[in-house]
Amino acid sequence: MRKVLVLGGGLTGLVTAEQLGRQGVEVCVLERLAEPGGACRSLTEGRFVFDLTGHLLHIARPETERYLDDLGILDAFAVHERRAAVVVGGRTTPYPIQINTFGLSDEVRRDCLLGFIRAWSGDSGSAPADFREWVLDRFGEGLARHFFFPYNRKLYRAEPEELSLDWVGRYVPKPDLKEVVDGALGLHRGAVGYNAVFRYPSQGGIRRLPDAIAARVPGLRLGKTVTAVAPRERWVELEDGERVAYSDLVSTISLPVLLDLIDGELPPGVASARRALRWVQVVNVALGVRGRAPSSEHWLYFADPAVPFYRVGFPSNHGRLAPRGSHTVSLEVSLDPGAGDVATVAGKAEAALTAAGLLDPGQVRVRRVSVLDPAYVVFDHARKGAVAVIRRYLSEIGITIAGRWAEWKYSAMEDAILDGMAAARRVGRKAAR
Ligand SMILES: Cc1cc2nc3c(=O)[nH]c(=O)nc-3n(C[C@H](O)[C@H](O)[C@H](O)COP(=O)(O)OP(=O)(O)OC[C@H]3O[C@@H](n4cnc5c(N)ncnc54)[C@H](O)[C@@H]3O)c2cc1C
């Protein structure tokens, strides 16, 4: 009998194992934490519930909806129309900014409109080679200078010309001239873009989703940290020295961590591809605060380089996550791995939120600071080639990778579910042979 080992009990690993279990394949999931869910966990402090930054479910594919229905969890999710805004120069306007400049100051709005019209009517003559050229070509100089460049610098801790175009298509909506002009006059109604509508559990936080899947996962072993992987001998070693043998291995843990766990030296090309992988971590400051939320938005983007966080959310505006008369706040600060003292970073973020008039520090009842590492893969020009080299190597040594950080990409919870299903199909076919 073949035995499939899944490294990591986040959404991707749980779905992989749940699907393999349905096929009657023997499967074991090794998860280092004491609870399943990975980045989709929710933490409880008294009567406050905090996700690890906003985790809102966008469903684009019918099979995802069917899957959630089958798990009996679909009805636990309420559907919300996004309320999100962008703050530029202290003025707030709805997201996405490119079709909503009406809330900005006259000078900024003029820059954005003129820049867009010049870009729209000009012809650069060649396809954009990097994110900087792409933004200038598509949105113009004003929107680039006031929002896209400072915001993405803050999030990815990289200059716009260092970023490739491999991630942008689906996530940054492209407007036409009428939309931009209407947006400068405030004529749009309703939300647009890939995340115009989202689902979120009415109560209990996003962990309801991984918990529902984990309940159906056979062989889930929690509190088991993998410390070595021996692909030739086909075993993994745990922190306590236990060795677990496998016939097939699926890894959902982050790509650099997996490579560092592989027993013996990596081939030189793979080692240098590993060194080329670049990412940022995110410090998440979650606050439980007495009083009404200072904004009815679900979240706000901040482009200003002087403000340390790139986004602030008010999660209790979309779920029952705080006791009556209180609200929750979620701040996100992006950092280079290992840079900055987390407590200092968190303190500065809270101070900036206070300065922005969005927090009364005397009303903070509960504070939880977490670090997501890795959080965002940096899509620099080296990423694609490096990932191709690593993938080829892992395939040669019989390791399947699945999920956002295992495949070193940008993706969401729905993708994690679909990635888990695809991995289970691939490995299940092999296991059946
Ligand atoms: C800031 C931020 C905001 C996001 N917001 C959204 C959103 O609004 N909507 C959305 O759809 N998606 C969102 N996402 C994406 C979403 O979090 C991911 O798509 C999803 O969680 C990926 O799940 P995963 O199982 O692939 O990875 P993970 O959740 O990271 O699971 C991997 C698991 O491996 C475990 N592990 C690691 N090392 C070891 C080891 N040595 N031994 C054993 N176990 C190990 C970890 O503990 C973890 O549980 C967001 C992500 C971030 C960073």
The ligand as an SDF file (V2000), in Angstrom:
LIG
                    3D

 53 58  0  0  0  0  0  0  0  0999 V2000
   -1.1280   39.3270    4.1180 C   0  0  0  0  0  0  0  0  0  0  0  0
   -1.9530   38.2810    3.4200 C   0  0  0  0  0  0  0  0  0  0  0  0
   -3.3060   38.5170    3.1730 C   0  0  0  0  0  0  0  0  0  0  0  0
   -4.0740   37.5520    2.4970 C   0  0  0  0  0  0  0  0  0  0  0  0
   -5.3810   37.8040    2.2700 N   0  0  0  0  0  0  0  0  0  0  0  0
   -6.1250   36.9260    1.5780 C   0  0  0  0  0  0  0  0  0  0  0  0
   -7.4980   37.1990    1.3070 C   0  0  0  0  0  0  0  0  0  0  0  0
   -8.0670   38.2110    1.7070 O   0  0  0  0  0  0  0  0  0  0  0  0
   -8.1850   36.2820    0.5710 N   0  0  0  0  0  0  0  0  0  0  0  0
   -7.6160   35.1360    0.1070 C   0  0  0  0  0  0  0  0  0  0  0  0
   -8.3000   34.3590   -0.5510 O   0  0  0  0  0  0  0  0  0  0  0  0
   -6.3240   34.8450    0.3670 N   0  0  0  0  0  0  0  0  0  0  0  0
   -5.5700   35.6970    1.0840 C   0  0  0  0  0  0  0  0  0  0  0  0
   -4.2520   35.4200    1.3490 N   0  0  0  0  0  0  0  0  0  0  0  0
   -3.6720   34.1780    0.7880 C   0  0  0  0  0  0  0  0  0  0  0  0
   -3.9310   32.9430    1.6570 C   0  0  0  0  0  0  0  0  0  0  0  0
   -3.4240   33.1700    2.9450 O   0  0  0  0  0  0  0  0  0  0  0  0
   -3.1800   31.7570    1.0160 C   0  0  0  0  0  0  0  0  0  0  0  0
   -3.5890   31.5950   -0.3200 O   0  0  0  0  0  0  0  0  0  0  0  0
   -3.4290   30.4290    1.7230 C   0  0  0  0  0  0  0  0  0  0  0  0
   -3.4340   30.5930    3.1060 O   0  0  0  0  0  0  0  0  0  0  0  0
   -2.3340   29.4500    1.3240 C   0  0  0  0  0  0  0  0  0  0  0  0
   -2.4490   28.2640    2.0730 O   0  0  0  0  0  0  0  0  0  0  0  0
   -1.2990   27.1740    2.0520 P   0  0  0  0  0  0  0  0  0  0  0  0
   -1.8380   25.9720    2.6990 O   0  0  0  0  0  0  0  0  0  0  0  0
   -0.7820   27.0360    0.6660 O   0  0  0  0  0  0  0  0  0  0  0  0
   -0.0850   27.7900    2.8970 O   0  0  0  0  0  0  0  0  0  0  0  0
    0.0410   27.9360    4.5050 P   0  0  0  0  0  0  0  0  0  0  0  0
   -1.2160   28.4270    5.0750 O   0  0  0  0  0  0  0  0  0  0  0  0
    1.2820   28.7070    4.7640 O   0  0  0  0  0  0  0  0  0  0  0  0
    0.2590   26.4390    4.9880 O   0  0  0  0  0  0  0  0  0  0  0  0
    1.5200   25.8470    5.1020 C   0  0  0  0  0  0  0  0  0  0  0  0
    1.6020   25.1260    6.4310 C   0  0  0  0  0  0  0  0  0  0  0  0
    2.8710   24.4880    6.5430 O   0  0  0  0  0  0  0  0  0  0  0  0
    3.2390   24.4990    7.9020 C   0  0  0  0  0  0  0  0  0  0  0  0
    4.7010   24.2800    8.0030 N   0  0  0  0  0  0  0  0  0  0  0  0
    5.6830   25.1460    7.6470 C   0  0  0  0  0  0  0  0  0  0  0  0
    6.9000   24.5930    7.8850 N   0  0  0  0  0  0  0  0  0  0  0  0
    6.6670   23.3430    8.3660 C   0  0  0  0  0  0  0  0  0  0  0  0
    7.5220   22.2780    8.7940 C   0  0  0  0  0  0  0  0  0  0  0  0
    8.8530   22.3620    8.7800 N   0  0  0  0  0  0  0  0  0  0  0  0
    6.9460   21.1350    9.2580 N   0  0  0  0  0  0  0  0  0  0  0  0
    5.5940   21.0020    9.2890 C   0  0  0  0  0  0  0  0  0  0  0  0
    4.7480   21.9840    8.8960 N   0  0  0  0  0  0  0  0  0  0  0  0
    5.2820   23.1370    8.4340 C   0  0  0  0  0  0  0  0  0  0  0  0
    2.8040   25.8660    8.3730 C   0  0  0  0  0  0  0  0  0  0  0  0
    2.6650   25.9330    9.7860 O   0  0  0  0  0  0  0  0  0  0  0  0
    1.4740   26.0320    7.6300 C   0  0  0  0  0  0  0  0  0  0  0  0
    0.3880   25.6170    8.4270 O   0  0  0  0  0  0  0  0  0  0  0  0
   -3.4680   36.3410    2.0510 C   0  0  0  0  0  0  0  0  0  0  0  0
   -2.1240   36.0970    2.3390 C   0  0  0  0  0  0  0  0  0  0  0  0
   -1.3770   37.0510    3.0100 C   0  0  0  0  0  0  0  0  0  0  0  0
    0.0690   36.7910    3.3030 C   0  0  0  0  0  0  0  0  0  0  0  0
  1  2  1  0
  2  3  1  0
  2 52  2  0
  3  4  2  0
  4  5  1  0
  4 50  1  0
  5  6  2  0
  6  7  1  0
  6 13  1  0
  7  8  2  0
  7  9  1  0
  9 10  1  0
 10 11  2  0
 10 12  1  0
 12 13  2  0
 13 14  1  0
 14 15  1  0
 14 50  1  0
 15 16  1  0
 16 17  1  0
 16 18  1  0
 18 19  1  0
 18 20  1  0
 20 21  1  0
 20 22  1  0
 22 23  1  0
 23 24  1  0
 24 25  2  0
 24 26  1  0
 24 27  1  0
 27 28  1  0
 28 29  2  0
 28 30  1  0
 28 31  1  0
 31 32  1  0
 32 33  1  0
 33 34  1  0
 33 48  1  0
 34 35  1  0
 35 36  1  0
 35 46  1  0
 36 37  1  0
 36 45  1  0
 37 38  2  0
 38 39  1  0
 39 40  1  0
 39 45  2  0
 40 41  1  0
 40 42  2  0
 42 43  1  0
 43 44  2  0
 44 45  1  0
 46 47  1  0
 46 48  1  0
 48 49  1  0
 50 51  2  0
 51 52  1  0
 52 53  1  0
M  END
$$$$
